[in-house]
Amino acid sequence: MKFTDEQLERYSRHIILQNVGVTGQEKIMNGKVLIIGAGGLGAPAALYLAAAGVGTIGIVDGDVVDRTNLQRQVIHFTPDLNKPKVESAKEKMEAINPDVKVVTYKELVFANNIEGIIKDYDFIVDGTDNFPAKFLINDACVFNKKPFSHGGILRFDGQTMTYVPGEACYRCVFNSPPPKDAVPTCSQAGVLGAIAGMLGTIQAAEVLKFFIGEGELLTNRLLVFDALNMTFRTAPVKKNPNCPICGDNPTVTELVDAEQAMCDLRSRM
């Protein structure tokens, strides 16, 4: 790949990094990332990945911008109210970096469409706000051997882990979705806006590390933080031989849609 003078200037702070360089930036620019959810987590992830020069970024969301989103979903501005989130996000991503190709999917992911959406991407970012979507993303990525970053926030807490084929998946840690209404929704319990930025940028960093092949991903580890007390810890997790999807005797053999109230996120600290 031949860099233009403008690209050399734009990506200069990456290129001078010993662990990135021209080769690493080329890998980033050839990368294809799908972000599912243009909300609290997807917003900062999308901005940073676009700024970094990821070549193709798909963004999936079936919702429109609501005033309550603006406290944390930093890719959406007040004039974007009632605009589809994917359109609002695309405008900001292209504004920050016209090099990036942004593909929008104004829809929700379900068992009957997710495999068709993820098939052309190298890495998936889970920026969803409900358990059924998180388990569906995990299952689709396991079946299709797609690496992905899980993220969840509630109140002042966040958690994230990265899956790559052959390592511990989300179900290795959390076997199945909790019963409907068993945990509070973020609209009931609230979330500190900056928490979304903290978690979404960690997810973006995992994507970039994956592409350049440097450092240690959050595989077989669950990173959890409590921003109220500003404490971080990493809990080791193992590939579970009894995992219902990637274990020795899997019981999850096809994609299904589970029922759950929207915006349910559990603080599993």
C-alpha positions as CSV (number, residue, x, y, z in Angstrom):
1,M,0.0,0.0,0.0
2,K,1.3,3.4,-0.9
3,F,0.5,6.1,1.6
4,T,-0.4,9.6,0.5
5,D,1.3,12.6,2.1
6,E,-2.0,13.3,3.9
7,Q,-2.2,9.8,5.2
8,L,1.4,9.8,6.4
9,E,0.6,13.0,8.3
10,R,-2.8,11.7,9.6
11,Y,-1.4,8.4,10.9
12,S,2.1,9.7,11.9
13,R,1.6,9.0,15.6
14,H,0.8,5.4,14.8
15,I,3.6,5.0,12.3
16,I,6.3,6.2,14.7
17,L,5.3,3.6,17.2
18,Q,7.7,0.7,17.2
19,N,4.9,-1.8,17.6
20,V,2.9,-0.3,14.7
21,G,4.9,1.3,12.0
22,V,4.0,1.4,8.4
23,T,3.2,-2.3,8.3
24,G,0.9,-2.1,11.3
25,Q,-0.9,0.9,9.9
26,E,-1.4,-1.0,6.6
27,K,-3.0,-3.9,8.5
28,I,-5.3,-1.4,10.3
29,M,-6.3,0.2,7.0
30,N,-7.0,-3.2,5.4
31,G,-9.1,-4.3,8.4
32,K,-12.9,-4.8,8.5
33,V,-14.7,-4.3,11.7
34,L,-18.4,-4.6,12.5
35,I,-19.8,-2.7,15.5
36,I,-23.2,-4.0,16.7
37,G,-24.9,-1.2,18.5
38,A,-24.4,2.5,17.9
39,G,-25.0,3.4,21.6
40,G,-22.9,4.0,24.7
41,L,-20.2,1.5,23.8
42,G,-20.4,1.6,20.0
43,A,-20.2,5.4,19.9
44,P,-16.6,5.8,21.3
45,A,-15.5,2.6,19.6
46,A,-16.7,3.8,16.2
47,L,-15.0,7.2,16.6
48,Y,-11.6,5.8,17.6
49,L,-11.6,3.1,15.0
50,A,-12.5,5.6,12.3
51,A,-9.8,7.9,13.5
52,A,-7.3,5.1,13.5
53,G,-8.0,4.4,9.8
54,V,-9.7,1.0,9.9
55,G,-10.5,0.5,6.3
56,T,-14.1,-0.7,6.5
57,I,-16.4,-0.3,9.5
58,G,-19.9,-1.7,9.6
59,I,-22.3,-0.4,12.1
60,V,-25.6,-2.1,13.1
61,D,-28.5,-0.4,15.0
62,G,-32.2,-0.3,14.3
63,D,-32.9,2.7,16.7
64,V,-33.1,6.4,16.3
65,V,-31.4,9.0,18.4
66,D,-33.3,9.8,21.6
67,R,-32.6,12.7,24.0
68,T,-31.7,10.3,26.8
69,N,-28.9,8.9,24.6
70,L,-27.0,12.2,24.5
71,Q,-25.6,11.8,28.1
72,R,-23.2,9.0,27.0
73,Q,-23.5,8.2,23.3
74,V,-21.0,10.8,22.2
75,I,-21.2,10.1,18.4
76,H,-24.8,11.6,18.4
77,F,-25.4,15.4,18.8
78,T,-28.6,17.3,19.8
79,P,-29.5,18.1,16.1
80,D,-29.5,14.3,15.5
81,L,-32.6,13.7,17.5
82,N,-35.0,11.3,15.8
83,K,-32.3,10.5,13.1
84,P,-31.4,6.8,12.7
85,K,-28.4,6.1,14.8
86,V,-26.5,4.4,12.0
87,E,-26.8,7.6,9.8
88,S,-25.8,9.9,12.7
89,A,-22.8,7.7,13.4
90,K,-21.7,7.4,9.8
91,E,-21.8,11.2,9.4
92,K,-19.4,11.7,12.4
93,M,-17.1,8.8,11.3
94,E,-16.7,10.1,7.8
95,A,-16.2,13.6,9.1
96,I,-13.3,12.5,11.4
97,N,-11.8,10.4,8.6
98,P,-12.9,10.4,5.0
99,D,-10.5,7.4,4.3
100,V,-12.9,5.1,6.1
101,K,-15.7,3.2,4.3
102,V,-18.7,3.0,6.6
103,V,-21.4,0.4,5.9
104,T,-24.7,0.9,7.8
105,Y,-27.3,-1.7,8.8
106,K,-30.5,0.0,10.1
107,E,-31.8,-3.2,11.8
108,L,-31.4,-5.3,14.9
109,V,-29.5,-8.5,14.9
110,F,-31.6,-11.7,15.1
111,A,-30.8,-15.4,14.6
112,N,-32.0,-15.2,11.0
113,N,-29.8,-12.3,9.9
114,I,-26.7,-12.1,12.0
115,E,-24.6,-14.6,10.1
116,G,-25.2,-12.8,6.9
117,I,-24.1,-9.5,8.5
118,I,-21.0,-10.7,10.2
119,K,-19.6,-12.9,7.4
120,D,-17.6,-10.2,5.6
121,Y,-15.9,-8.8,8.7
122,D,-12.6,-9.7,10.5
123,F,-13.6,-8.6,14.0
124,I,-16.9,-7.9,15.8
125,V,-17.5,-5.4,18.5
126,D,-20.5,-6.1,20.8
127,G,-21.9,-2.8,21.8
128,T,-25.4,-4.0,22.6
129,D,-27.4,-3.4,25.7
130,N,-29.3,-6.6,26.3
131,F,-28.5,-10.2,27.2
132,P,-30.2,-12.0,24.2
133,A,-28.1,-9.9,21.8
134,K,-24.9,-10.6,23.7
135,F,-25.5,-14.4,23.7
136,L,-26.6,-14.3,20.1
137,I,-23.4,-12.4,19.0
138,N,-21.3,-14.9,21.0
139,D,-22.9,-17.9,19.4
140,A,-22.8,-16.5,15.9
141,C,-19.1,-15.7,16.3
142,V,-18.3,-19.1,17.8
143,F,-20.1,-20.9,14.9
144,N,-18.5,-18.7,12.3
145,K,-15.0,-18.5,13.9
146,K,-15.1,-14.7,14.2
147,P,-13.2,-12.9,17.0
148,F,-15.2,-10.4,19.0
149,S,-15.0,-8.0,22.0
150,H,-17.7,-8.3,24.6
151,G,-18.6,-5.2,26.7
152,G,-21.1,-4.4,29.4
153,I,-21.8,-1.4,31.6
154,L,-24.2,-0.6,34.4
155,R,-24.2,2.2,37.0
156,F,-20.5,2.8,37.7
157,D,-19.2,-0.7,36.5
158,G,-17.9,-2.1,33.3
159,Q,-16.7,-5.5,32.1
160,T,-15.1,-6.7,28.9
161,M,-13.4,-9.7,27.4
162,T,-12.1,-10.7,24.0
163,Y,-12.9,-14.0,22.2
164,V,-10.8,-15.5,19.5
165,P,-11.5,-19.0,18.1
166,G,-10.3,-21.8,20.3
167,E,-10.2,-19.7,23.5
168,A,-12.9,-19.1,26.2
169,C,-16.1,-17.7,24.9
170,Y,-18.8,-15.6,26.6
171,R,-20.8,-18.7,27.5
172,C,-17.7,-20.3,29.1
173,V,-18.1,-17.5,31.7
174,F,-21.9,-16.8,31.6
175,N,-23.7,-20.0,30.7
176,S,-27.0,-18.6,29.7
177,P,-29.1,-15.4,29.8
178,P,-30.7,-14.6,33.2
179,P,-34.5,-14.9,33.5
180,K,-36.4,-12.0,32.1
181,D,-36.7,-9.1,34.5
182,A,-34.2,-10.7,36.9
183,V,-31.8,-7.8,36.7
184,P,-32.5,-4.0,36.5
185,T,-32.4,-2.2,33.2
186,C,-30.0,0.7,32.6
187,S,-33.1,3.0,32.4
188,Q,-34.0,1.8,35.9
189,A,-30.6,1.6,37.5
190,G,-28.8,4.3,35.5
191,V,-25.2,4.5,34.1
192,L,-22.5,7.2,34.5
193,G,-22.0,8.5,31.0
194,A,-18.2,8.4,31.1
195,I,-18.3,4.7,31.9
196,A,-19.4,4.0,28.3
197,G,-16.4,5.9,27.0
198,M,-14.0,4.0,29.2
199,L,-15.3,0.7,28.1
200,G,-15.8,1.5,24.4
201,T,-12.2,2.8,24.0
202,I,-10.9,-0.4,25.6
203,Q,-12.8,-2.4,23.0
204,A,-11.4,-0.2,20.3
205,A,-7.9,-0.8,21.6
206,E,-8.5,-4.5,21.5
207,V,-9.5,-4.3,17.8
208,L,-6.4,-2.4,16.9
209,K,-4.1,-4.8,18.8
210,F,-5.8,-7.7,17.0
211,F,-5.0,-6.1,13.6
212,I,-1.4,-5.2,14.3
213,G,-0.7,-8.5,16.2
214,E,1.0,-6.9,19.1
215,G,0.5,-7.1,22.9
216,E,-1.9,-9.4,24.8
217,L,-5.6,-9.4,24.0
218,L,-8.2,-9.9,26.8
219,T,-8.6,-13.5,25.9
220,N,-9.2,-15.9,28.7
221,R,-9.5,-12.9,31.0
222,L,-12.4,-10.8,32.2
223,L,-11.5,-7.2,32.8
224,V,-13.8,-5.5,35.4
225,F,-13.7,-2.0,36.8
226,D,-15.6,0.0,39.4
227,A,-15.2,3.7,38.3
228,L,-16.8,4.9,41.5
229,N,-13.7,3.8,43.4
230,M,-11.6,3.7,40.3
231,T,-10.4,0.1,40.8
232,F,-9.6,-2.3,38.0
233,R,-9.0,-6.1,38.2
234,T,-8.6,-8.9,35.7
235,A,-10.2,-12.3,36.5
236,P,-8.7,-15.3,34.7
237,V,-11.2,-17.4,32.9
238,K,-10.7,-20.8,31.3
239,K,-12.2,-22.5,28.3
240,N,-15.0,-24.5,29.9
241,P,-15.2,-28.2,28.8
242,N,-18.9,-28.0,29.8
243,C,-19.6,-24.9,27.8
244,P,-22.9,-25.3,26.0
245,I,-21.6,-24.1,22.7
246,C,-17.8,-24.7,22.6
247,G,-17.4,-27.4,25.1
248,D,-16.9,-31.1,24.6
249,N,-20.6,-31.9,24.3
250,P,-22.4,-28.8,23.0
251,T,-26.1,-28.4,23.6
252,V,-26.4,-25.1,21.7
253,T,-26.2,-26.2,18.1
254,E,-28.2,-23.4,16.3
255,L,-28.8,-19.7,16.7
256,V,-32.0,-18.8,18.6
257,D,-33.6,-15.5,19.7
258,A,-34.1,-15.3,23.5
259,E,-36.7,-13.0,25.0
260,Q,-35.5,-10.2,27.3
261,A,-36.4,-6.7,28.2
262,M,-34.3,-4.2,26.3
263,C,-31.3,-2.5,27.9
264,D,-30.7,-5.3,30.5
265,L,-27.1,-5.4,31.5
266,R,-25.9,-7.3,34.5
267,S,-23.1,-6.1,36.7
268,R,-21.2,-9.4,37.2
269,M,-18.4,-8.1,39.4
